[in-house]
Amino acid sequence: MDKANILVVDDEPVVLEGVRRILEGDRYSVEICANGRAALDLLQKQDFNMVITDLKMPEMKGQELLKAIKILQPEIPVIIITGNITVGNAIDTMKNRAIDYILKPFSPDQLREKVARVFKEKSLLLDEIYLEEPIPK
């Protein structure tokens, strides 16, 4: 089985490298981008199974990136990383169809569990879709 491919977008190099180290290995292949524009370029050239992006970045904010991803590839689950989630941010994030968020600072185990849960839920949803389709004769 191929590894799941995750794109991580954050303007903080320490966060990028930390998330890469936590997730890389047997289960995940991780690409990193320091800004939303580079992430959009990469998303148009390569397939990803998930995007994890910071909410607050210079140039292109995480919400803008999330909206663009959902136009380009609406099926990709997006997890938002943020140091401070307000009610307004949470509502906007969910309206723009982020699947979840994780608060900074987070532990390696918290990140691993969040990512694994999202993949498990996505897999279950895909199974439900396939089960609802008529069986070919």
A tleap script that builds the chain and sets N, CA, C and O, in Angstrom:
source leaprc.protein.ff14SB
mol = sequence {
  NMET ASP LYS ALA ASN ILE LEU VAL VAL ASP
  ASP GLU PRO VAL VAL LEU GLU GLY VAL ARG
  ARG ILE LEU GLU GLY ASP ARG TYR SER VAL
  GLU ILE CYS ALA ASN GLY ARG ALA ALA LEU
  ASP LEU LEU GLN LYS GLN ASP PHE ASN MET
  VAL ILE THR ASP LEU LYS MET PRO GLU MET
  LYS GLY GLN GLU LEU LEU LYS ALA ILE LYS
  ILE LEU GLN PRO GLU ILE PRO VAL ILE ILE
  ILE THR GLY ASN ILE THR VAL GLY ASN ALA
  ILE ASP THR MET LYS ASN ARG ALA ILE ASP
  TYR ILE LEU LYS PRO PHE SER PRO ASP GLN
  LEU ARG GLU LYS VAL ALA ARG VAL PHE LYS
  GLU LYS SER LEU LEU LEU ASP GLU ILE TYR
  LEU GLU GLU PRO ILE PRO CLYS
}
set mol.1.N position { 0.841 -1.188 0.000 }
set mol.1.CA position { 0.000 0.000 0.000 }
set mol.1.C position { 0.883 1.249 0.000 }
set mol.1.O position { 1.873 1.311 0.729 }
set mol.2.N position { 0.526 2.240 -0.816 }
set mol.2.CA position { 1.284 3.483 -0.866 }
set mol.2.C position { 1.062 4.284 0.398 }
set mol.2.O position { 0.045 4.153 1.079 }
set mol.3.N position { 2.043 5.115 0.689 }
set mol.3.CA position { 1.906 6.014 1.831 }
set mol.3.C position { 0.929 7.130 1.483 }
set mol.3.O position { 0.846 7.559 0.332 }
set mol.4.N position { 0.193 7.596 2.483 }
set mol.4.CA position { -0.652 8.776 2.304 }
set mol.4.C position { 0.263 9.985 2.156 }
set mol.4.O position { 1.268 10.100 2.859 }
set mol.5.N position { -0.084 10.880 1.248 }
set mol.5.CA position { 0.736 12.045 0.952 }
set mol.5.C position { 0.087 13.280 1.577 }
set mol.5.O position { -1.051 13.624 1.257 }
set mol.6.N position { 0.824 13.939 2.471 }
set mol.6.CA position { 0.300 15.094 3.217 }
set mol.6.C position { 1.106 16.336 2.853 }
set mol.6.O position { 2.336 16.302 2.805 }
set mol.7.N position { 0.401 17.426 2.599 }
set mol.7.CA position { 1.032 18.723 2.366 }
set mol.7.C position { 0.862 19.564 3.625 }
set mol.7.O position { -0.251 19.730 4.122 }
set mol.8.N position { 1.975 20.095 4.139 }
set mol.8.CA position { 1.949 20.935 5.336 }
set mol.8.C position { 2.370 22.343 4.921 }
set mol.8.O position { 3.392 22.526 4.260 }
set mol.9.N position { 1.566 23.342 5.320 }
set mol.9.CA position { 1.809 24.730 4.943 }
set mol.9.C position { 1.869 25.575 6.210 }
set mol.9.O position { 0.909 25.627 6.978 }
set mol.10.N position { 3.004 26.235 6.422 }
set mol.10.CA position { 3.177 27.101 7.591 }
set mol.10.C position { 4.338 28.034 7.306 }
set mol.10.O position { 5.307 27.641 6.656 }
set mol.11.N position { 4.251 29.259 7.785 }
set mol.11.CA position { 5.337 30.212 7.564 }
set mol.11.C position { 6.452 30.081 8.601 }
set mol.11.O position { 7.471 30.765 8.499 }
set mol.12.N position { 6.276 29.220 9.589 }
set mol.12.CA position { 7.299 29.017 10.612 }
set mol.12.C position { 8.095 27.747 10.289 }
set mol.12.O position { 7.547 26.647 10.359 }
set mol.13.N position { 9.388 27.885 9.934 }
set mol.13.CA position { 10.200 26.711 9.586 }
set mol.13.C position { 10.228 25.641 10.682 }
set mol.13.O position { 10.248 24.448 10.380 }
set mol.14.N position { 10.229 26.061 11.948 }
set mol.14.CA position { 10.272 25.079 13.036 }
set mol.14.C position { 9.003 24.226 13.064 }
set mol.14.O position { 9.069 23.038 13.378 }
set mol.15.N position { 7.862 24.811 12.742 }
set mol.15.CA position { 6.604 24.059 12.690 }
set mol.15.C position { 6.631 23.095 11.504 }
set mol.15.O position { 6.264 21.927 11.638 }
set mol.16.N position { 7.069 23.591 10.339 }
set mol.16.CA position { 7.148 22.735 9.157 }
set mol.16.C position { 8.003 21.501 9.411 }
set mol.16.O position { 7.588 20.373 9.145 }
set mol.17.N position { 9.196 21.734 9.926 }
set mol.17.CA position { 10.115 20.613 10.162 }
set mol.17.C position { 9.610 19.700 11.276 }
set mol.17.O position { 9.773 18.482 11.203 }
set mol.18.N position { 9.005 20.277 12.297 }
set mol.18.CA position { 8.462 19.476 13.385 }
set mol.18.C position { 7.341 18.564 12.918 }
set mol.18.O position { 7.317 17.379 13.252 }
set mol.19.N position { 6.415 19.112 12.147 }
set mol.19.CA position { 5.300 18.310 11.639 }
set mol.19.C position { 5.824 17.240 10.682 }
set mol.19.O position { 5.362 16.099 10.702 }
set mol.20.N position { 6.790 17.615 9.850 }
set mol.20.CA position { 7.365 16.630 8.925 }
set mol.20.C position { 7.976 15.459 9.703 }
set mol.20.O position { 7.725 14.298 9.379 }
set mol.21.N position { 8.769 15.765 10.717 }
set mol.21.CA position { 9.412 14.706 11.515 }
set mol.21.C position { 8.379 13.820 12.215 }
set mol.21.O position { 8.545 12.603 12.289 }
set mol.22.N position { 7.327 14.433 12.722 }
set mol.22.CA position { 6.301 13.669 13.441 }
set mol.22.C position { 5.577 12.699 12.498 }
set mol.22.O position { 5.333 11.547 12.855 }
set mol.23.N position { 5.237 13.170 11.299 }
set mol.23.CA position { 4.378 12.383 10.414 }
set mol.23.C position { 5.119 11.496 9.422 }
set mol.23.O position { 4.580 10.483 8.975 }
set mol.24.N position { 6.355 11.866 9.070 }
set mol.24.CA position { 7.081 11.054 8.104 }
set mol.24.C position { 7.435 9.709 8.696 }
set mol.24.O position { 7.581 9.574 9.911 }
set mol.25.N position { 7.568 8.755 7.872 }
set mol.25.CA position { 7.922 7.424 8.333 }
set mol.25.C position { 7.136 6.383 7.591 }
set mol.25.O position { 6.907 6.498 6.387 }
set mol.26.N position { 6.726 5.377 8.305 }
set mol.26.CA position { 6.048 4.254 7.673 }
set mol.26.C position { 4.710 4.631 7.051 }
set mol.26.O position { 4.333 4.077 6.018 }
set mol.27.N position { 3.985 5.568 7.665 }
set mol.27.CA position { 2.601 5.794 7.244 }
set mol.27.C position { 2.395 6.967 6.301 }
set mol.27.O position { 1.472 6.938 5.487 }
set mol.28.N position { 3.228 8.000 6.385 }
set mol.28.CA position { 2.947 9.219 5.636 }
set mol.28.C position { 4.181 9.730 4.895 }
set mol.28.O position { 5.311 9.633 5.373 }
set mol.29.N position { 3.919 10.275 3.717 }
set mol.29.CA position { 4.909 11.022 2.960 }
set mol.29.C position { 4.522 12.489 3.130 }
set mol.29.O position { 3.351 12.833 2.967 }
set mol.30.N position { 5.473 13.358 3.454 }
set mol.30.CA position { 5.148 14.744 3.791 }
set mol.30.C position { 5.924 15.715 2.899 }
set mol.30.O position { 7.145 15.626 2.766 }
set mol.31.N position { 5.181 16.643 2.292 }
set mol.31.CA position { 5.765 17.762 1.551 }
set mol.31.C position { 5.472 19.018 2.351 }
set mol.31.O position { 4.431 19.112 3.001 }
set mol.32.N position { 6.381 19.983 2.310 }
set mol.32.CA position { 6.170 21.218 3.065 }
set mol.32.C position { 6.254 22.433 2.142 }
set mol.32.O position { 6.979 22.432 1.148 }
set mol.33.N position { 5.492 23.469 2.499 }
set mol.33.CA position { 5.509 24.759 1.808 }
set mol.33.C position { 5.472 25.860 2.856 }
set mol.33.O position { 4.794 25.733 3.876 }
set mol.34.N position { 6.199 26.933 2.604 }
set mol.34.CA position { 6.276 28.036 3.551 }
set mol.34.C position { 5.186 29.084 3.343 }
set mol.34.O position { 5.061 30.014 4.139 }
set mol.35.N position { 4.381 28.936 2.258 }
set mol.35.CA position { 3.300 29.900 2.054 }
set mol.35.C position { 2.197 29.292 1.185 }
set mol.35.O position { 2.384 28.261 0.539 }
set mol.36.N position { 1.060 29.953 1.192 }
set mol.36.CA position { -0.108 29.444 0.493 }
set mol.36.C position { 0.030 29.413 -1.013 }
set mol.36.O position { -0.475 28.495 -1.659 }
set mol.37.N position { 0.704 30.397 -1.585 }
set mol.37.CA position { 0.861 30.435 -3.045 }
set mol.37.C position { 1.690 29.248 -3.537 }
set mol.37.O position { 1.345 28.616 -4.535 }
set mol.38.N position { 2.779 28.950 -2.836 }
set mol.38.CA position { 3.599 27.790 -3.195 }
set mol.38.C position { 2.792 26.502 -3.023 }
set mol.38.O position { 2.928 25.569 -3.813 }
set mol.39.N position { 1.958 26.457 -1.992 }
set mol.39.CA position { 1.122 25.275 -1.757 }
set mol.39.C position { 0.143 25.070 -2.908 }
set mol.39.O position { -0.040 23.941 -3.363 }
set mol.40.N position { -0.491 26.140 -3.386 }
set mol.40.CA position { -1.424 26.019 -4.504 }
set mol.40.C position { -0.716 25.539 -5.766 }
set mol.40.O position { -1.256 24.719 -6.509 }
set mol.41.N position { 0.492 26.048 -6.010 }
set mol.41.CA position { 1.274 25.579 -7.165 }
set mol.41.C position { 1.534 24.078 -7.060 }
set mol.41.O position { 1.372 23.342 -8.034 }
set mol.42.N position { 1.937 23.635 -5.877 }
set mol.42.CA position { 2.242 22.222 -5.662 }
set mol.42.C position { 0.981 21.360 -5.787 }
set mol.42.O position { 1.038 20.257 -6.330 }
set mol.43.N position { -0.145 21.854 -5.290 }
set mol.43.CA position { -1.410 21.115 -5.373 }
set mol.43.C position { -1.856 20.906 -6.825 }
set mol.43.O position { -2.581 19.957 -7.123 }
set mol.44.N position { -1.430 21.778 -7.708 }
set mol.44.CA position { -1.792 21.626 -9.115 }
set mol.44.C position { -0.868 20.658 -9.855 }
set mol.44.O position { -1.170 20.238 -10.972 }
set mol.45.N position { 0.256 20.306 -9.231 }
set mol.45.CA position { 1.224 19.403 -9.865 }
set mol.45.C position { 1.245 18.012 -9.253 }
set mol.45.O position { 1.700 17.057 -9.883 }
set mol.46.N position { 0.759 17.898 -8.036 }
set mol.46.CA position { 0.920 16.657 -7.285 }
set mol.46.C position { -0.367 16.335 -6.536 }
set mol.46.O position { -1.104 17.235 -6.132 }
set mol.47.N position { -0.631 15.039 -6.354 }
set mol.47.CA position { -1.812 14.618 -5.596 }
set mol.47.C position { -1.481 14.503 -4.116 }
set mol.47.O position { -0.424 13.998 -3.735 }
set mol.48.N position { -2.404 14.982 -3.290 }
set mol.48.CA position { -2.258 14.882 -1.837 }
set mol.48.C position { -3.511 14.259 -1.254 }
set mol.48.O position { -4.607 14.409 -1.794 }
set mol.49.N position { -3.332 13.555 -0.141 }
set mol.49.CA position { -4.453 12.950 0.560 }
set mol.49.C position { -4.967 13.835 1.686 }
set mol.49.O position { -6.067 13.625 2.198 }
set mol.50.N position { -4.154 14.840 2.074 }
set mol.50.CA position { -4.531 15.745 3.158 }
set mol.50.C position { -3.655 16.995 3.079 }
set mol.50.O position { -2.517 16.950 2.612 }
set mol.51.N position { -4.221 18.113 3.549 }
set mol.51.CA position { -3.451 19.345 3.720 }
set mol.51.C position { -3.594 19.779 5.165 }
set mol.51.O position { -4.691 19.781 5.724 }
set mol.52.N position { -2.469 20.146 5.764 }
set mol.52.CA position { -2.455 20.730 7.110 }
set mol.52.C position { -1.871 22.120 6.934 }
set mol.52.O position { -0.740 22.264 6.471 }
set mol.53.N position { -2.637 23.151 7.300 }
set mol.53.CA position { -2.165 24.517 7.078 }
set mol.53.C position { -2.379 25.402 8.291 }
set mol.53.O position { -3.346 25.254 9.039 }
set mol.54.N position { -1.452 26.320 8.459 }
set mol.54.CA position { -1.570 27.332 9.500 }
set mol.54.C position { -2.681 28.296 9.103 }
set mol.54.O position { -2.934 28.507 7.917 }
set mol.55.N position { -3.335 28.872 10.087 }
set mol.55.CA position { -4.407 29.824 9.834 }
set mol.55.C position { -3.852 31.213 9.528 }
set mol.55.O position { -4.335 31.895 8.624 }
set mol.56.N position { -2.837 31.629 10.284 }
set mol.56.CA position { -2.296 32.983 10.136 }
set mol.56.C position { -0.926 32.923 9.481 }
set mol.56.O position { 0.057 32.491 10.082 }
set mol.57.N position { -0.890 33.375 8.219 }
set mol.57.CA position { 0.354 33.448 7.463 }
set mol.57.C position { 0.366 34.755 6.690 }
set mol.57.O position { -0.693 35.289 6.358 }
set mol.58.N position { 1.557 35.277 6.398 }
set mol.58.CA position { 1.616 36.479 5.558 }
set mol.58.C position { 1.218 36.131 4.124 }
set mol.58.O position { 1.174 34.957 3.758 }
set mol.59.N position { 0.937 37.118 3.339 }
set mol.59.CA position { 0.523 36.984 1.944 }
set mol.59.C position { -0.850 36.323 1.835 }
set mol.59.O position { -1.862 37.017 1.737 }
set mol.60.N position { -0.896 35.007 1.852 }
set mol.60.CA position { -2.160 34.283 1.721 }
set mol.60.C position { -2.498 33.632 3.059 }
set mol.60.O position { -1.763 32.767 3.537 }
set mol.61.N position { -3.590 34.039 3.651 }
set mol.61.CA position { -4.031 33.478 4.933 }
set mol.61.C position { -4.523 32.043 4.755 }
set mol.61.O position { -4.853 31.619 3.647 }
set mol.62.N position { -4.565 31.316 5.847 }
set mol.62.CA position { -5.023 29.938 5.814 }
set mol.62.C position { -6.448 29.790 5.307 }
set mol.62.O position { -6.768 28.827 4.610 }
set mol.63.N position { -7.310 30.750 5.657 }
set mol.63.CA position { -8.711 30.698 5.180 }
set mol.63.C position { -8.761 30.828 3.648 }
set mol.63.O position { -9.540 30.140 2.989 }
set mol.64.N position { -7.924 31.714 3.089 }
set mol.64.CA position { -7.884 31.872 1.634 }
set mol.64.C position { -7.393 30.593 0.963 }
set mol.64.O position { -7.939 30.161 -0.052 }
set mol.65.N position { -6.358 29.998 1.543 }
set mol.65.CA position { -5.830 28.752 1.014 }
set mol.65.C position { -6.889 27.658 1.082 }
set mol.65.O position { -7.069 26.901 0.128 }
set mol.66.N position { -7.581 27.575 2.200 }
set mol.66.CA position { -8.639 26.582 2.374 }
set mol.66.C position { -9.712 26.735 1.291 }
set mol.66.O position { -10.128 25.744 0.691 }
set mol.67.N position { -10.160 27.963 1.037 }
set mol.67.CA position { -11.171 28.211 0.002 }
set mol.67.C position { -10.672 27.757 -1.370 }
set mol.67.O position { -11.407 27.126 -2.129 }
set mol.68.N position { -9.419 28.084 -1.680 }
set mol.68.CA position { -8.847 27.713 -2.980 }
set mol.68.C position { -8.732 26.192 -3.118 }
set mol.68.O position { -9.020 25.641 -4.180 }
set mol.69.N position { -8.315 25.521 -2.053 }
set mol.69.CA position { -8.202 24.058 -2.088 }
set mol.69.C position { -9.562 23.437 -2.351 }
set mol.69.O position { -9.679 22.505 -3.147 }
set mol.70.N position { -10.590 23.949 -1.686 }
set mol.70.CA position { -11.924 23.375 -1.830 }
set mol.70.C position { -12.513 23.627 -3.216 }
set mol.70.O position { -13.436 22.925 -3.628 }
set mol.71.N position { -11.995 24.613 -3.936 }
set mol.71.CA position { -12.399 24.826 -5.328 }
set mol.71.C position { -11.633 23.860 -6.235 }
set mol.71.O position { -12.218 23.223 -7.112 }
set mol.72.N position { -10.325 23.759 -6.014 }
set mol.72.CA position { -9.476 22.911 -6.855 }
set mol.72.C position { -9.704 21.416 -6.636 }
set mol.72.O position { -9.856 20.650 -7.587 }
set mol.73.N position { -9.723 21.022 -5.374 }
set mol.73.CA position { -9.837 19.600 -5.032 }
set mol.73.C position { -10.696 19.462 -3.778 }
set mol.73.O position { -10.167 19.273 -2.683 }
set mol.74.N position { -12.007 19.553 -3.932 }
set mol.74.CA position { -12.901 19.597 -2.770 }
set mol.74.C position { -12.857 18.370 -1.865 }
set mol.74.O position { -13.266 18.442 -0.707 }
set mol.75.N position { -12.369 17.255 -2.376 }
set mol.75.CA position { -12.356 16.030 -1.572 }
set mol.75.C position { -11.194 15.956 -0.584 }
set mol.75.O position { -11.208 15.113 0.313 }
set mol.76.N position { -10.196 16.815 -0.728 }
set mol.76.CA position { -9.036 16.747 0.157 }
set mol.76.C position { -9.405 17.273 1.546 }
set mol.76.O position { -9.882 18.401 1.672 }
set mol.77.N position { -9.186 16.462 2.593 }
set mol.77.CA position { -9.426 16.978 3.945 }
set mol.77.C position { -8.343 17.981 4.328 }
set mol.77.O position { -7.163 17.782 4.039 }
set mol.78.N position { -8.762 19.054 4.980 }
set mol.78.CA position { -7.833 20.103 5.413 }
set mol.78.C position { -7.962 20.273 6.920 }
set mol.78.O position { -9.055 20.474 7.449 }
set mol.79.N position { -6.827 20.187 7.594 }
set mol.79.CA position { -6.752 20.456 9.031 }
set mol.79.C position { -6.074 21.808 9.196 }
set mol.79.O position { -5.033 22.069 8.593 }
set mol.80.N position { -6.664 22.654 10.008 }
set mol.80.CA position { -6.113 23.989 10.286 }
set mol.80.C position { -5.294 23.933 11.572 }
set mol.80.O position { -5.723 23.368 12.578 }
set mol.81.N position { -4.096 24.536 11.516 }
set mol.81.CA position { -3.266 24.705 12.712 }
set mol.81.C position { -3.401 26.161 13.133 }
set mol.81.O position { -3.294 27.064 12.303 }
set mol.82.N position { -3.633 26.388 14.411 }
set mol.82.CA position { -3.741 27.770 14.879 }
set mol.82.C position { -3.292 27.897 16.333 }
set mol.82.O position { -3.432 26.975 17.138 }
set mol.83.N position { -2.757 29.058 16.631 }
set mol.83.CA position { -2.361 29.348 18.007 }
set mol.83.C position { -3.517 29.910 18.819 }
set mol.83.O position { -3.476 29.922 20.049 }
set mol.84.N position { -4.545 30.372 18.124 }
set mol.84.CA position { -5.664 30.996 18.823 }
set mol.84.C position { -6.907 30.881 17.957 }
set mol.84.O position { -7.006 31.533 16.917 }
set mol.85.N position { -7.840 30.066 18.374 }
set mol.85.CA position { -9.083 29.920 17.617 }
set mol.85.C position { -10.182 30.716 18.314 }
set mol.85.O position { -10.482 30.493 19.486 }
set mol.86.N position { -10.769 31.638 17.580 }
set mol.86.CA position { -11.901 32.383 18.107 }
set mol.86.C position { -13.168 31.715 17.578 }
set mol.86.O position { -13.105 30.883 16.673 }
set mol.87.N position { -14.293 32.074 18.133 }
set mol.87.CA position { -15.558 31.521 17.655 }
set mol.87.C position { -15.748 31.874 16.177 }
set mol.87.O position { -16.182 31.040 15.383 }
set mol.88.N position { -15.418 33.120 15.820 }
set mol.88.CA position { -15.553 33.550 14.424 }
set mol.88.C position { -14.664 32.743 13.493 }
set mol.88.O position { -15.098 32.319 12.423 }
set mol.89.N position { -13.395 32.528 13.911 }
set mol.89.CA position { -12.478 31.718 13.098 }
set mol.89.C position { -12.975 30.294 12.965 }
set mol.89.O position { -12.915 29.706 11.885 }
set mol.90.N position { -13.463 29.742 14.054 }
set mol.90.CA position { -13.958 28.360 14.032 }
set mol.90.C position { -15.138 28.230 13.077 }
set mol.90.O position { -15.212 27.270 12.310 }
set mol.91.N position { -16.058 29.187 13.117 }
set mol.91.CA position { -17.222 29.162 12.233 }
set mol.91.C position { -16.786 29.294 10.781 }
set mol.91.O position { -17.244 28.540 9.923 }
set mol.92.N position { -15.894 30.260 10.497 }
set mol.92.CA position { -15.403 30.447 9.126 }
set mol.92.C position { -14.688 29.201 8.617 }
set mol.92.O position { -14.867 28.790 7.471 }
set mol.93.N position { -13.875 28.608 9.489 }
set mol.93.CA position { -13.118 27.419 9.109 }
set mol.93.C position { -14.059 26.282 8.738 }
set mol.93.O position { -13.850 25.607 7.730 }
set mol.94.N position { -15.083 26.067 9.538 }
set mol.94.CA position { -16.016 24.985 9.249 }
set mol.94.C position { -16.911 25.316 8.044 }
set mol.94.O position { -17.257 24.424 7.269 }
set mol.95.N position { -17.284 26.587 7.885 }
set mol.95.CA position { -18.062 26.998 6.711 }
set mol.95.C position { -17.276 26.741 5.430 }
set mol.95.O position { -17.840 26.366 4.402 }
set mol.96.N position { -15.970 26.951 5.513 }
set mol.96.CA position { -15.101 26.733 4.352 }
set mol.96.C position { -14.666 25.277 4.217 }
set mol.96.O position { -13.813 24.946 3.394 }
set mol.97.N position { -15.261 24.419 5.034 }
set mol.97.CA position { -15.133 22.967 4.948 }
set mol.97.C position { -13.774 22.411 5.359 }
set mol.97.O position { -13.305 21.429 4.785 }
set mol.98.N position { -13.141 23.037 6.352 }
set mol.98.CA position { -11.996 22.366 6.973 }
set mol.98.C position { -12.573 21.190 7.750 }
set mol.98.O position { -13.676 21.273 8.290 }
set mol.99.N position { -11.834 20.112 7.801 }
set mol.99.CA position { -12.352 18.938 8.486 }
set mol.99.C position { -12.140 19.027 9.991 }
set mol.99.O position { -12.899 18.444 10.764 }
set mol.100.N position { -11.087 19.772 10.415 }
set mol.100.CA position { -10.799 19.892 11.840 }
set mol.100.C position { -9.704 20.940 12.030 }
set mol.100.O position { -9.177 21.492 11.064 }
set mol.101.N position { -9.380 21.198 13.276 }
set mol.101.CA position { -8.269 22.089 13.580 }
set mol.101.C position { -7.508 21.527 14.770 }
set mol.101.O position { -8.011 20.694 15.524 }
set mol.102.N position { -6.277 22.012 14.912 }
set mol.102.CA position { -5.444 21.624 16.046 }
set mol.102.C position { -4.779 22.885 16.585 }
set mol.102.O position { -4.267 23.712 15.831 }
set mol.103.N position { -4.799 23.009 17.911 }
set mol.103.CA position { -4.245 24.202 18.556 }
set mol.103.C position { -2.757 24.061 18.830 }
set mol.103.O position { -2.294 23.013 19.279 }
set mol.104.N position { -2.003 25.142 18.550 }
set mol.104.CA position { -0.592 25.216 18.928 }
set mol.104.C position { -0.528 25.614 20.390 }
set mol.104.O position { -1.386 26.381 20.826 }
set mol.105.N position { 0.391 25.163 21.145 }
set mol.105.CA position { 1.321 24.089 20.822 }
set mol.105.C position { 0.624 22.741 20.958 }
set mol.105.O position { -0.260 22.571 21.797 }
set mol.106.N position { 1.024 21.795 20.134 }
set mol.106.CA position { 0.443 20.459 20.184 }
set mol.106.C position { 1.564 19.440 20.348 }
set mol.106.O position { 2.711 19.680 19.969 }
set mol.107.N position { 1.208 18.321 20.911 }
set mol.107.CA position { 2.199 17.261 21.105 }
set mol.107.C position { 2.253 16.390 19.851 }
set mol.107.O position { 1.310 16.384 19.060 }
set mol.108.N position { 3.343 15.660 19.666 }
set mol.108.CA position { 3.402 14.729 18.537 }
set mol.108.C position { 2.235 13.745 18.542 }
set mol.108.O position { 1.665 13.450 17.491 }
set mol.109.N position { 1.880 13.237 19.720 }
set mol.109.CA position { 0.766 12.286 19.802 }
set mol.109.C position { -0.561 12.924 19.404 }
set mol.109.O position { -1.379 12.283 18.744 }
set mol.110.N position { -0.785 14.178 19.797 }
set mol.110.CA position { -2.023 14.862 19.412 }
set mol.110.C position { -2.126 14.978 17.896 }
set mol.110.O position { -3.186 14.741 17.317 }
set mol.111.N position { -1.013 15.346 17.258 }
set mol.111.CA position { -1.014 15.486 15.805 }
set mol.111.C position { -1.237 14.140 15.130 }
set mol.111.O position { -2.060 14.023 14.223 }
set mol.112.N position { -0.502 13.122 15.574 }
set mol.112.CA position { -0.668 11.777 14.983 }
set mol.112.C position { -2.111 11.286 15.114 }
set mol.112.O position { -2.682 10.756 14.162 }
set mol.113.N position { -2.693 11.466 16.302 }
set mol.113.CA position { -4.070 11.015 16.533 }
set mol.113.C position { -5.068 11.766 15.653 }
set mol.113.O position { -5.986 11.162 15.099 }
set mol.114.N position { -4.890 13.075 15.524 }
set mol.114.CA position { -5.803 13.891 14.704 }
set mol.114.C position { -5.742 13.443 13.245 }
set mol.114.O position { -6.778 13.251 12.608 }
set mol.115.N position { -4.538 13.278 12.721 }
set mol.115.CA position { -4.372 12.873 11.325 }
set mol.115.C position { -4.951 11.476 11.101 }
set mol.115.O position { -5.672 11.255 10.128 }
set mol.116.N position { -4.645 10.545 11.982 }
set mol.116.CA position { -5.152 9.179 11.855 }
set mol.116.C position { -6.678 9.160 11.909 }
set mol.116.O position { -7.312 8.429 11.148 }
set mol.117.N position { -7.268 9.947 12.792 }
set mol.117.CA position { -8.725 9.993 12.920 }
set mol.117.C position { -9.366 10.532 11.645 }
set mol.117.O position { -10.382 10.009 11.187 }
set mol.118.N position { -8.773 11.576 11.074 }
set mol.118.CA position { -9.328 12.147 9.847 }
set mol.118.C position { -9.260 11.131 8.707 }
set mol.118.O position { -10.222 10.980 7.954 }
set mol.119.N position { -8.127 10.435 8.577 }
set mol.119.CA position { -8.027 9.420 7.526 }
set mol.119.C position { -9.025 8.289 7.749 }
set mol.119.O position { -9.620 7.781 6.799 }
set mol.120.N position { -9.205 7.899 9.002 }
set mol.120.CA position { -10.163 6.838 9.300 }
set mol.120.C position { -11.583 7.288 8.948 }
set mol.120.O position { -12.333 6.536 8.326 }
set mol.121.N position { -11.956 8.509 9.341 }
set mol.121.CA position { -13.288 9.028 9.026 }
set mol.121.C position { -13.487 9.163 7.525 }
set mol.121.O position { -14.556 8.844 7.004 }
set mol.122.N position { -12.458 9.638 6.828 }
set mol.122.CA position { -12.563 9.794 5.374 }
set mol.122.C position { -12.753 8.431 4.721 }
set mol.122.O position { -13.554 8.286 3.798 }
set mol.123.N position { -12.034 7.459 5.188 }
set mol.123.CA position { -12.153 6.099 4.658 }
set mol.123.C position { -13.563 5.549 4.893 }
set mol.123.O position { -14.148 4.931 4.004 }
set mol.124.N position { -14.098 5.773 6.082 }
set mol.124.CA position { -15.450 5.311 6.384 }
set mol.124.C position { -16.473 5.999 5.492 }
set mol.124.O position { -17.409 5.361 5.009 }
set mol.125.N position { -16.296 7.299 5.272 }
set mol.125.CA position { -17.220 8.029 4.404 }
set mol.125.C position { -17.150 7.498 2.982 }
set mol.125.O position { -18.182 7.346 2.328 }
set mol.126.N position { -15.942 7.214 2.494 }
set mol.126.CA position { -15.801 6.678 1.144 }
set mol.126.C position { -16.448 5.304 1.058 }
set mol.126.O position { -17.105 4.992 0.065 }
set mol.127.N position { -16.270 4.477 2.086 }
set mol.127.CA position { -16.910 3.164 2.104 }
set mol.127.C position { -18.421 3.297 2.030 }
set mol.127.O position { -19.073 2.537 1.314 }
set mol.128.N position { -18.992 4.259 2.766 }
set mol.128.CA position { -20.442 4.468 2.746 }
set mol.128.C position { -20.915 4.859 1.354 }
set mol.128.O position { -21.961 4.396 0.898 }
set mol.129.N position { -20.150 5.711 0.679 }
set mol.129.CA position { -20.519 6.143 -0.673 }
set mol.129.C position { -20.527 4.937 -1.603 }
set mol.129.O position { -21.466 4.745 -2.375 }
set mol.130.N position { -19.478 4.128 -1.527 }
set mol.130.CA position { -19.402 2.953 -2.400 }
set mol.130.C position { -20.499 1.944 -2.082 }
set mol.130.O position { -21.023 1.292 -2.985 }
set mol.131.N position { -20.844 1.814 -0.821 }
set mol.131.CA position { -21.897 0.865 -0.443 }
set mol.131.C position { -23.260 1.319 -0.950 }
set mol.131.O position { -24.124 0.488 -1.231 }
set mol.132.N position { -23.461 2.624 -1.068 }
set mol.132.CA position { -24.745 3.136 -1.525 }
set mol.132.C position { -24.915 3.015 -3.042 }
set mol.132.O position { -26.039 3.051 -3.543 }
set mol.133.N position { -23.800 2.871 -3.777 }
set mol.133.CA position { -23.908 2.763 -5.223 }
set mol.133.C position { -24.471 1.387 -5.579 }
set mol.133.O position { -24.181 0.400 -4.903 }
set mol.134.N position { -25.269 1.325 -6.629 }
set mol.134.CA position { -25.801 0.025 -7.036 }
set mol.134.C position { -24.666 -0.897 -7.501 }
set mol.134.O position { -23.674 -0.446 -8.075 }
set mol.135.N position { -24.831 -2.151 -7.247 }
set mol.135.CA position { -23.840 -3.134 -7.661 }
set mol.135.C position { -24.050 -3.426 -9.148 }
set mol.135.O position { -25.167 -3.734 -9.562 }
set mol.136.N position { -22.980 -3.331 -9.961 }
set mol.136.CA position { -23.145 -3.591 -11.398 }
set mol.136.C position { -23.596 -5.020 -11.656 }
set mol.136.O position { -23.196 -5.941 -10.944 }
set mol.137.N position { -24.425 -5.205 -12.667 }
set mol.137.CA position { -24.923 -6.543 -13.005 }
set mol.137.C position { -24.059 -7.188 -14.047 }
set mol.137.O position { -24.325 -8.319 -14.456 }
savepdb mol mol.pdb
quit
